[in-house]
């Protein structure tokens, strides 16, 4: 498993290109739109989320997740890709995905109620 941060991606031309493509293809989920719209009166309010995906190429399948921060600015939704993690195997990817779906503790250690 390899994790690439935003800062590392800025310094590497390959990861920078991948981050740009991920941002371009990212769709702000409906629940994020709803939460941000309801809380737009709160200064600097944002939502952090993790998105799991896999990309099939003719040579291999790439399993990964990326973390994105989203906030509202007027009528626009702005996103910033924070990091991307690449998994070595499907089993490693699926284990992380299921843990994320069924976990009651956020990465910060704060329980999600």
C-alpha positions as CSV (number, residue, x, y, z in Angstrom):
1,X,0.0,0.0,0.0
2,X,1.3,3.5,-0.9
3,X,-0.2,6.8,0.2
4,X,0.6,9.9,-1.7
5,X,-0.2,13.3,-0.1
6,X,-1.2,16.5,-1.8
7,X,2.3,17.9,-1.3
8,X,4.0,14.8,-2.7
9,X,1.7,14.9,-5.8
10,X,2.6,18.6,-6.4
11,X,6.3,17.6,-6.6
12,X,5.8,14.5,-8.9
13,X,4.6,14.9,-12.5
14,X,2.9,11.5,-12.7
15,X,1.0,11.8,-9.4
16,X,0.1,15.5,-10.2
17,X,-1.5,14.3,-13.4
18,X,-3.4,11.6,-11.6
19,X,-4.6,14.0,-8.9
20,X,-5.9,16.4,-11.6
21,X,-7.7,13.6,-13.4
22,X,-9.3,12.4,-10.1
23,X,-10.4,16.0,-9.4
24,X,-11.8,16.4,-12.9
25,X,-13.8,13.1,-12.6
26,X,-15.0,13.6,-9.0
27,X,-18.7,14.2,-8.6
28,X,-19.8,15.8,-5.3
29,X,-22.3,13.3,-3.7
30,X,-25.8,14.4,-3.1
31,X,-25.5,14.1,0.7
32,X,-22.5,16.4,0.6
33,X,-24.4,19.0,-1.4
34,X,-27.2,18.8,1.2
35,X,-25.0,19.1,4.2
36,X,-22.9,21.9,2.8
37,X,-26.0,23.8,1.6
38,X,-27.7,23.5,5.0
39,X,-24.5,24.8,6.7
40,X,-23.3,27.4,4.3
41,X,-23.9,30.1,6.9
42,X,-21.0,28.6,9.0
43,X,-17.7,30.1,8.0
44,X,-15.1,27.6,6.6
45,X,-17.5,24.7,7.0
46,X,-16.4,21.7,4.9
47,X,-16.9,18.0,4.6
48,X,-14.1,15.4,4.4
49,X,-14.8,12.2,2.6
50,X,-13.1,9.1,1.4
51,X,-13.9,7.5,-2.0
52,X,-13.0,4.0,-3.0
53,X,-12.6,3.0,-6.6
54,X,-10.8,0.7,-9.0
55,X,-9.6,1.3,-12.5
56,X,-9.2,-1.5,-15.0
57,X,-6.5,-1.2,-17.6
58,X,-5.5,-3.8,-20.2
59,X,-2.5,-4.9,-18.0
60,X,-3.9,-4.8,-14.4
61,X,-6.5,-3.4,-12.1
62,X,-5.6,-0.4,-9.9
63,X,-7.3,-0.4,-6.5
64,X,-7.3,2.8,-4.6
65,X,-9.1,5.4,-2.4
66,X,-8.8,9.1,-2.3
67,X,-9.6,11.6,0.4
68,X,-11.2,14.9,-0.6
69,X,-12.3,18.0,1.2
70,X,-15.4,19.8,-0.2
71,X,-16.8,23.2,0.7
72,X,-19.3,25.7,-0.7
73,X,-18.4,29.1,-2.1
74,X,-21.5,31.0,-3.2
75,X,-23.2,28.6,-5.6
76,X,-20.1,26.5,-6.4
77,X,-18.8,23.5,-4.7
78,X,-15.0,23.5,-4.4
79,X,-12.9,20.4,-3.8
80,X,-9.4,19.7,-2.8
81,X,-7.8,16.2,-3.1
82,X,-5.9,15.6,0.1
83,X,-4.3,12.2,-0.6
84,X,-4.6,9.0,-2.6
85,X,-3.8,5.5,-1.4
86,X,-3.0,2.6,-3.8
87,X,-3.4,-1.0,-2.7
88,X,-1.3,-3.9,-3.7
89,X,-4.1,-6.5,-3.8
90,X,-7.8,-6.7,-4.1
91,X,-8.0,-8.2,-0.7
92,X,-6.1,-5.3,0.9
93,X,-8.4,-2.8,-0.9
94,X,-11.6,-4.7,0.0
95,X,-10.6,-5.0,3.7
96,X,-10.0,-1.2,3.9
97,X,-13.2,-0.5,2.0
98,X,-15.3,-2.7,4.3
99,X,-13.6,-1.3,7.4
100,X,-14.5,2.2,6.2
101,X,-18.1,1.2,5.6
102,X,-18.6,-0.5,9.0
103,X,-16.4,1.6,11.3
104,X,-17.9,3.6,14.0
105,X,-14.7,5.5,14.7
106,X,-13.5,8.2,12.3
107,X,-9.8,8.4,11.6
108,X,-9.5,11.3,14.0
109,X,-10.6,8.9,16.8
110,X,-13.9,10.7,17.2
111,X,-16.9,8.3,17.4
112,X,-19.4,8.7,14.6
113,X,-22.9,8.7,16.1
